[in-house]
Amino acid sequence: MSSAPVHVSPALHHLFIGTYTKGESRGIYTATLDSLTGALSEPTLAAETTNPSFLAFSPRRDFLYAVAESPALAVGFAIGPDSKLTPLAKTQPAGATAPCHIAIDATGQSIVVTHYGEGFVASVPIQPGGALGQPSVIRHHGRGTDPVRQSTPHTHSVTLSPDNRFALVCDLGLDRVFTYALDPASARLQPANPPFTATAPGAGPRHSAFSPDGRHVYVINEMGGTLSAYAYDAATGSLSHLGTQPTLPPDFKELNTTAEVRVHPNGRFVYGSNRGHDSIAIFARDLVTGLLKPVDIVPSGGKHPRNFSLSPDGGWLVCANMNSDTLIVFRVDPKTGRLTRVGDPVRAPMPVCILFQD
């Protein structure tokens, strides 16, 4: 009688770290995480580039792309042995701030980026050899309810659907999650029908994440300090609101903005980070209904946890605390989803994105 294959974690997880290069940082860094102990190596410079604040792999993980102040809105690198990065092509600076988020379609033919400051979403063709072509830009229009933070559109992230047919774009300024149909071959986006899902006024949707089964989407709301669950219609790319949970304890009244949302690989837990409270909120996910139930809120181990990521085997969570220049490792309990901090802080200059290679 044959048994089901057992997933065995590699001895070392390799990861890349995106940063802001406003201080000591020089670009993209790389590190390794011991899959047995959680020990994280000291990050080393993998490539020099300006403000690589978000990173994404090509489907075969032979190329790494980062948002960039360039006409292509991104810059690409070939990934070599020992995670060494070699620039694919040089691009001239565009003279504007860089986009804030990036995703690559499952065929490896196109990139989608969002630009917070200028309120647009752009699709970019990937040419043979990995170089990038001319972007196709769609600009959002309007305003939200907050006169300071929502006076204009602020497209904050893009998440591609598991079937690669749709791109979900969170617009913090408009309190909407837009859905675009994606044609990877032509690198074109078209508004879906319906074209968007409205969030609560003043919520400020920031990032989104799909459940592993593709049935649900979770949106973290930066201004509202909440995490919303949605049912996902794969036929139309539309969202139906299921419920919303706070990411903060009820007695916390100071300024806070949420940042990242991640779903555990086993689909049973969802995590969101708080900047201000400086913590990670943990939720249990009902595998049938998609609804969330609060489990715990744990300190992030530093200041301003802008981003965090789970290892592919779900055993570890690495948190990037931007304002304390530190990375913190947590062991993940696969049964409860709870986090236990492991080891001392690892120094990394202004970390803002964690991307596991394996």
Order of alpha helices (4+ residues) and beta strands (2+ residues): beta-beta-beta-beta-beta-beta-beta-beta-beta-beta-beta-beta-beta-beta-beta-beta-beta-beta-beta-beta-beta-beta-beta-beta-beta-beta-beta-beta
